[in-house]
Amino acid sequence: MTQLEKRIIRWIIVITFLVFATLGIYRAIDNRRLVLRVESDRKVIRVVPMSKDYKTTIHTKYGSNTIVIKDGKADVTKADCANQICVNSRKISKNGETIVCLPHKLILTVVPKGQIRD
């Protein structure tokens, strides 16, 4: 292997490392900007940062749901609806992911901080 080939390989390794480091920093910054938008009856009733642990029970005229955010993941841990689909849904943490409770007309969506609509 010539000296030129060794230099090229070193530069490829350095550039690859920089690309992955930049992507890691970008994802960390982006994840801190995510919020959980809680909607009931097509109206935003709460907006909670995904970066902080949080627990609350949402009471609507349709029923109640307990929402927990822990370690950047949101989950419905308890609901008084019959089908319990929202409780059995997996935790959400990435932009665009949702948990829906149809009987209670409740929608939880992970969105960037600037994309909150009324």
C-alpha positions in Angstrom: 0.0 0.0 0.0 1.4 3.3 -1.0 1.7 6.4 1.1 -1.0 8.1 -0.9 -3.4 5.2 -0.3 -2.8 5.4 3.5 -3.6 9.1 3.5 -6.8 8.6 1.6 -7.9 5.9 4.0 -7.1 8.1 7.0 -9.1 11.0 5.5 -12.1 8.7 4.8 -12.0 7.5 8.5 -11.8 11.1 9.8 -14.6 12.3 7.5 -16.8 9.3 8.5 -16.2 10.0 12.2 -17.1 13.7 11.8 -20.4 12.8 9.9 -21.5 10.4 12.6 -20.5 12.8 15.4 -22.5 15.6 13.7 -25.6 13.4 13.3 -25.4 12.4 17.0 -25.3 16.0 18.1 -28.1 16.9 15.8 -30.3 14.1 17.1 -29.6 15.0 20.7 -30.5 18.6 20.1 -33.6 17.6 18.1 -34.9 15.2 20.8 -34.7 18.0 23.5 -37.1 20.1 21.3 -39.8 17.5 21.2 -43.0 17.9 23.1 -46.1 15.7 23.7 -49.2 17.3 22.3 -52.4 16.0 24.0 -55.6 16.6 22.1 -59.2 15.8 23.2 -62.2 16.4 20.9 -59.8 17.9 18.3 -58.5 20.6 20.7 -55.1 20.8 22.2 -55.5 20.5 26.0 -51.8 20.0 27.1 -48.3 20.4 25.7 -45.6 18.7 27.7 -41.8 18.6 27.0 -40.6 15.1 26.3 -37.3 15.9 28.1 -38.8 16.0 31.6 -40.4 13.2 33.6 -44.2 13.9 34.0 -47.3 12.1 35.1 -50.9 13.3 35.0 -54.4 12.0 34.6 -56.5 13.6 31.9 -60.3 13.7 32.7 -62.7 14.4 29.9 -66.4 13.9 29.5 -65.6 10.6 27.8 -63.4 9.1 30.6 -59.9 9.4 32.1 -56.4 8.4 30.9 -53.2 8.5 32.9 -50.2 9.7 30.9 -46.6 9.2 31.9 -43.4 10.6 30.4 -40.3 8.9 31.7 -36.8 8.9 30.2 -38.1 10.7 27.1 -40.8 8.2 26.3 -44.6 8.8 26.7 -47.1 6.1 27.6 -50.7 5.7 28.6 -50.5 3.6 31.8 -54.1 3.6 32.8 -57.5 4.2 31.2 -61.1 3.5 32.0 -62.1 2.6 28.4 -63.3 -0.9 27.6 -60.8 -1.9 24.9 -57.5 -0.7 26.6 -55.8 -0.3 23.2 -54.1 2.9 24.3 -52.7 1.2 27.4 -51.4 -1.7 25.4 -49.7 0.6 22.8 -46.0 0.9 22.9 -44.2 3.9 24.3 -43.7 6.8 21.9 -40.6 9.1 21.7 -40.0 10.0 18.1 -41.4 12.8 16.0 -44.8 11.9 14.6 -45.5 8.9 16.8 -49.0 8.8 18.3 -51.1 6.9 20.8 -54.9 7.1 20.3 -57.7 6.4 22.7 -60.8 6.3 20.4 -63.4 5.9 23.1 -62.1 9.0 24.9 -61.3 10.9 21.8 -57.8 11.4 23.1 -54.7 11.7 20.8 -51.1 11.9 22.0 -48.6 13.0 19.4 -44.9 13.7 19.7 -44.1 16.8 17.7 -41.3 19.5 17.5 -41.9 22.4 19.8 -42.7 24.8 17.0 -45.4 22.5 15.4 -48.2 22.9 18.0 -51.5 23.7 16.5 -54.7 24.6 18.4 
